[in-house]
Amino acid sequence: MLLLIAACTGGPPPRTVLDLRPIAARDAPPEAELYAACLADAAASHRYGHVRDATTSLILFTCTGEPARAFYDALGAWSARIGSQYERAGRTYRATAAVRANLFGVDYCATDGAQHECVITLNAGSFVP
């Protein structure tokens, strides 16, 4: 019993010292250029919005035109390999990850055969309410 009381009154565990050194990055692979071009197009055209669910706040960046077509095309083999290509209402969707229930939090591109659009999600944490 004394051990239980001593354990309960021992106070909080010591704080861990945070390591705030910058994360070492390597040169980005070619796929990163697809993200950069899409984000640049979305930012230049002011095509970004905000969504949230009970625990997650996302900023959605939407690109169109050539950056979206290039991203969509590049996703072809990847989406086929991981099973993340979907057909709905005359549109073909290709996602960077398998869609579990809906597109919330998934980066994806879509086309109706004529126009291309990609959506990149940025997890904003609780900073963006």
C-alpha positions in Angstrom: 0.0 0.0 0.0 2.9 2.4 0.8 4.3 1.8 -2.7 1.0 2.7 -4.3 0.7 5.9 -2.2 4.4 6.8 -3.0 3.8 6.2 -6.7 0.7 8.4 -6.7 2.4 11.3 -4.9 5.7 11.1 -6.9 4.6 14.1 -9.1 4.6 14.3 -12.8 7.2 12.5 -14.9 10.2 14.6 -15.9 9.7 16.6 -19.2 11.5 15.4 -22.2 13.9 17.9 -23.7 12.6 18.8 -27.2 14.9 18.4 -30.1 14.2 21.5 -32.3 16.9 21.1 -34.8 15.7 21.4 -38.4 14.9 18.1 -40.0 17.5 17.2 -42.6 16.0 17.0 -46.0 17.3 15.3 -49.1 16.7 16.3 -52.7 13.0 15.8 -53.5 12.0 13.1 -56.0 10.4 14.1 -59.3 6.9 13.5 -57.9 7.4 16.5 -55.5 7.4 18.8 -58.6 3.8 17.7 -59.3 2.8 18.9 -55.8 4.8 22.1 -56.2 3.3 22.9 -59.6 -0.2 22.2 -58.3 0.2 24.2 -55.2 1.6 27.1 -57.2 -1.3 27.1 -59.6 -3.8 26.9 -56.7 -2.2 29.7 -54.8 -1.8 31.9 -57.9 -5.5 31.4 -58.8 -6.7 31.7 -55.2 -8.3 28.2 -55.3 -8.0 27.1 -51.8 -10.5 26.5 -49.1 -10.9 25.1 -45.6 -12.7 22.0 -44.3 -12.8 20.3 -40.9 -14.3 17.4 -39.2 -14.4 16.7 -35.4 -10.6 16.3 -35.1 -8.9 17.6 -38.3 -8.6 20.9 -40.0 -7.5 20.9 -43.6 -6.7 23.5 -46.2 -7.6 22.2 -49.7 -5.5 23.5 -52.6 -7.1 22.9 -56.1 -5.2 23.1 -59.3 -6.5 22.8 -62.8 -5.1 22.8 -66.4 -1.7 21.6 -67.2 -0.4 21.0 -63.6 -3.5 18.9 -62.9 -3.2 17.0 -66.1 0.4 16.2 -65.4 -0.4 15.1 -61.8 -3.3 13.0 -63.0 -1.2 11.3 -65.7 1.6 10.6 -63.3 -0.8 8.9 -60.8 -1.9 6.4 -63.4 0.5 3.5 -62.7 0.5 4.3 -58.9 -3.3 4.3 -58.6 -3.5 1.1 -60.5 -0.9 -0.5 -58.3 -2.5 0.5 -55.0 -6.1 0.2 -56.2 -6.9 3.9 -55.8 -8.6 4.7 -59.2 -12.3 5.1 -59.1 -15.0 5.8 -61.7 -18.1 7.8 -60.6 -20.6 9.9 -62.6 -18.5 10.2 -65.7 -15.4 11.1 -63.8 -12.2 9.2 -63.2 -10.5 9.7 -59.8 -6.9 8.8 -59.0 -5.7 9.2 -55.4 -2.3 9.1 -53.8 -3.8 6.7 -51.2 -6.7 4.3 -51.0 -10.0 6.1 -50.2 -11.6 4.6 -47.1 -15.0 6.3 -47.0 -14.7 9.6 -48.7 -12.1 12.0 -50.1 -11.5 13.9 -46.8 -7.8 14.1 -46.2 -6.8 12.3 -49.5 -4.8 14.0 -52.3 -6.4 13.2 -55.6 -6.9 14.2 -59.2 -10.0 13.8 -61.3 -11.1 14.2 -64.9 -14.2 14.0 -67.0 -12.0 13.4 -70.1 -11.8 17.1 -71.0 -10.9 18.9 -67.8 -8.5 17.9 -65.0 -8.5 19.0 -61.4 -6.4 18.0 -58.4 -6.9 18.6 -54.8 -4.0 18.6 -52.3 -4.8 18.6 -48.6 -2.7 20.4 -46.0 -3.3 19.4 -42.4 -3.5 22.7 -40.6 -3.8 21.3 -37.1 -5.8 23.4 -34.6 -4.1 26.7 -35.8 -6.9 27.1 -38.4 -10.2 26.9 -36.5 
